Amino acid sequence: MKITARNDCSGHRTDEGLVGWGKTMPPPSYYLPTSPQTHVAGLDLIAPILFGPDPRNHRARMEEMVFAMRGHKPTKSVIDMALWDLVGRARGLPLVDLWGGRVVDDMPVLCLVSTGTPEEQPAEIADFRARSYKLFQIKIGDRSPLEEIARIRACQGDVREGERCWFDANRAWTIDQAIRIMPLCHDIAPLFEQPCESYEDCLTVARHTGMGFMPDEAIEDQPSFIRAAARDGIINVAVLMMGSTGGVPQHRHLTALGLWLGIPMRIEDFYGTGLAPTAVAHLAQGLPKVACFGLYDYHLPEVPVVKNPFRLVDGRVKVPTTVVRVLGWTSTWMLLENRSWRGMREFLS
């Protein structure tokens, strides 16, 4: 089965010639209740609202979008990113500095280990280790319980000092499968990323096994974050996706909430061009070290522009201090300028 992903970039141009850029790649409809088609329709609906008013008045523009269109968080996220980029360009500041400045020197980056046998997955970990990665998201969820346990033990046993791995079944397990598998690995203390379809399913598993997990698709706003962390107390690490939360302000609010709750966070967006990891890098560098569990460095051969544009050094990235083009897209556009990509949309005002 071949899955075609669509990138959509939006540019917002002022009368003075400033352009702010945003990007999103909505997940396919089988994965979450959204689609690239509804995202494009949402951009067409929102565009007229942005014609005329000063786009640098970010809060007013976002409030207008809230009242014009309910839901459609990926659509609002791409416009929100473009408006923030425009505000930063108008003020001559990178976003990390516009949002309060750099708190850490750099942030850890994770890599994705594909599904495979108990021999193949440790070999892929070794390949990423040779490229300086120390955080490994290991895909599982497509084998029998005994095979899943064998893979989990093989990979967890291969982890070295200073490294961390966790296991992502991509919501593929039933409650029964999770309850069968997870307790049999309890002695090696593995971390599981949202093993079941819904938060309620994962909560049932957590209560039966006494093991917390890393909610992914289950966190999209403040109530869902507080429910998992404060009320139910089953969250070890939170995954915050900008396309799910609805944009930079919501993402910044949830990262502040996670810091207050003492929950480490993966700060990211759905896969897409290098613009998405650039934006979350600016956000993450303004957080304390304990708050940022890791950033996603997407490795998808079928989407060749998906790559963190900042240089990986010892498994970590940082927003360069020499960047003056807000999101750091001086270097990003150098990365993308020879690529062919679809869905470029420009809003002129």
Secondary structure, 3 states (H helix, E strand, C coil): CCCCCCCEEEEEECCCCCEEEEEECCCCCCCCCCCHHHHHHHHHHHHHHHCCCCCCCHHHHHHHHHHHCCCCHHHHHHHHHHHHHHHHHHHCCCHHHHCCCCCCCCEEEEEEECCCCCCHHHHHHHHHHHCCCCEEEEECCCCCHHHHHHHHHHHHHHCCCCCEEEEECCCCECHHHHHHHHHHHHHHCCCEECCECCHHHHHHHHHHHCCCEECCCCCCCHHHHHHHHHHCCCECCEEEEHHHHCCHHHHHHHHHHHHHHCCCEEEECCCCCCHHHHHHHHHHCCCCHHHEEEEECCCCCCCCCCCCCCCCECCEECCCCCCCCCCCHHHHHHHHCCCCCCCEEEEEC
